[in-house]
């Protein structure tokens, strides 16, 4: 494990953007956002455009990324593309190997509503869980498609593993919603409403 002193103090968004650049491609801010939405957004979070551009400036200033203007394929505006520098690759490698590991923070809106179930009609609780089930299945299908897309690029072997994790996670969320719906039915049988 890398010595934590060698890991620069940067916000998580910097490491996210630098990590996206670590695959060795020149990417525009738009490309970074698109890649982030299709991968990171399934298991971590996807930074906004403004966060990405702000971090790109920070990374350039720190010497971890550089950029250049390229002529557009179509249209009239040049676009700026970014790439990771050797120093940036060393920094993100040190961070990945030994930087502090933030534990997951669970903020589960449907469970908060269910926790307050004594204030809700049983039908509303079922609606909340059914909506969450639908969301989880939609996200599972999205992750499944992204896993298939990632399989086409050898550089995405490890991102593909995280996308597979996301597919399994959302399948579990879907299954948990089904189980909670069954739990509500059981609770209603045990404690009939007046």
GIMOQUI-V884907 format. One record per residue. N is the residue number from 1. RES is the residue in three letters. OMEGA is omega in degrees with one decimal (none if undefined). Layout:
[[N:RES:OMEGA] [N:RES:OMEGA]]
This chain:
[[1:UNK:-179.0] [2:UNK:175.6] [3:UNK:-176.7] [4:UNK:178.7] [5:UNK:-179.7] [6:UNK:-178.9] [7:UNK:179.6] [8:UNK:178.0] [9:UNK:177.2] [10:UNK:176.4] [11:UNK:-178.9] [12:UNK:-179.5] [13:UNK:176.6] [14:UNK:-179.7] [15:UNK:178.3] [16:UNK:-178.7] [17:UNK:178.5] [18:UNK:176.6] [19:UNK:177.0] [20:UNK:178.4] [21:UNK:-174.5] [22:UNK:179.2] [23:UNK:170.3] [24:UNK:179.2] [25:UNK:170.2] [26:UNK:-176.3] [27:UNK:172.6] [28:UNK:174.6] [29:UNK:178.1] [30:UNK:178.7] [31:UNK:178.8] [32:UNK:179.0] [33:UNK:-179.5] [34:UNK:178.6] [35:UNK:179.8] [36:UNK:179.8] [37:UNK:-175.3] [38:UNK:-179.4] [39:UNK:-175.7] [40:UNK:-177.3] [41:UNK:179.5] [42:UNK:-177.9] [43:UNK:-179.9] [44:UNK:170.5] [45:UNK:-179.0] [46:UNK:-179.4] [47:UNK:177.6] [48:UNK:176.6] [49:UNK:-177.3] [50:UNK:177.4] [51:UNK:-179.3] [52:UNK:-178.4] [53:UNK:177.3] [54:UNK:179.6] [55:UNK:177.2] [56:UNK:176.7] [57:UNK:179.3] [58:UNK:-178.0] [59:UNK:176.3] [60:UNK:-179.3] [61:UNK:179.8] [62:UNK:-178.8] [63:UNK:-178.6] [64:UNK:178.1] [65:UNK:169.5] [66:UNK:-174.5] [67:UNK:174.4] [68:UNK:176.3] [69:UNK:176.3] [70:UNK:178.9] [71:UNK:-178.3] [72:UNK:174.0] [73:UNK:176.5] [74:UNK:-179.0] [75:UNK:-172.2] [76:UNK:-177.7] [77:UNK:170.6] [78:UNK:174.7] [79:UNK:179.9] [80:UNK:175.9] [81:UNK:-175.1] [82:UNK:173.3] [83:UNK:-179.5] [84:UNK:175.6] [85:UNK:175.4] [86:UNK:178.6] [87:UNK:177.9] [88:UNK:178.3] [89:UNK:177.3] [90:UNK:-178.9] [91:UNK:-178.4] [92:UNK:175.6] [93:UNK:178.5] [94:UNK:178.9] [95:UNK:-179.5] [96:UNK:-177.8] [97:UNK:-172.1] [98:UNK:177.6] [99:UNK:179.7] [100:UNK:-179.3] [101:UNK:179.1] [102:UNK:176.8] [103:UNK:178.2] [104:UNK:176.4] [105:UNK:-178.2] [106:UNK:172.9] [107:UNK:-170.3] [108:UNK:-177.9] [109:UNK:178.8] [110:UNK:179.2] [111:UNK:175.3] [112:UNK:176.8] [113:UNK:-179.8] [114:UNK:177.2] [115:UNK:177.6] [116:UNK:-177.1] [117:UNK:178.7] [118:UNK:178.8] [119:UNK:-174.6] [120:UNK:171.6] [121:UNK:179.9] [122:UNK:-179.8] [123:UNK:179.1] [124:UNK:177.7] [125:UNK:177.7] [126:UNK:177.7] [127:UNK:179.5] [128:UNK:-178.8] [129:UNK:178.0] [130:UNK:178.1] [131:UNK:178.5] [132:UNK:178.1] [133:UNK:179.8] [134:UNK:177.5] [135:UNK:-178.4] [136:UNK:179.7] [137:UNK:176.4] [138:UNK:179.4] [139:UNK:177.8] [140:UNK:179.2] [141:UNK:177.4] [142:UNK:179.2] [143:UNK:178.9] [144:UNK:178.6] [145:UNK:-179.6] [146:UNK:174.6] [147:UNK:179.7] [148:UNK:178.3] [149:UNK:-177.8] [150:UNK:-179.0] [151:UNK:-177.6] [152:UNK:-175.2] [153:UNK:-178.8] [154:UNK:-179.7] [155:UNK:-177.1] [156:UNK:-179.3] [157:UNK:-178.5] [158:UNK:171.7] [159:UNK:177.5] [160:UNK:177.0] [161:UNK:179.1] [162:UNK:175.7] [163:UNK:175.6] [164:UNK:175.6] [165:UNK:179.9] [166:UNK:177.9] [167:UNK:178.8] [168:UNK:179.7] [169:UNK:-177.9] [170:UNK:172.8] [171:UNK:178.1] [172:UNK:177.2] [173:UNK:177.2] [174:UNK:-179.2] [175:UNK:176.3] [176:UNK:177.2] [177:UNK:176.5] [178:UNK:179.9] [179:UNK:179.0] [180:UNK:175.4] [181:UNK:176.6] [182:UNK:178.1] [183:UNK:178.5] [184:UNK:177.6] [185:UNK:178.3] [186:UNK:178.9] [187:UNK:179.0] [188:UNK:177.0] [189:UNK:-179.4] [190:UNK:-177.0] [191:UNK:-178.5] [192:UNK:177.2] [193:UNK:179.6] [194:UNK:none]]
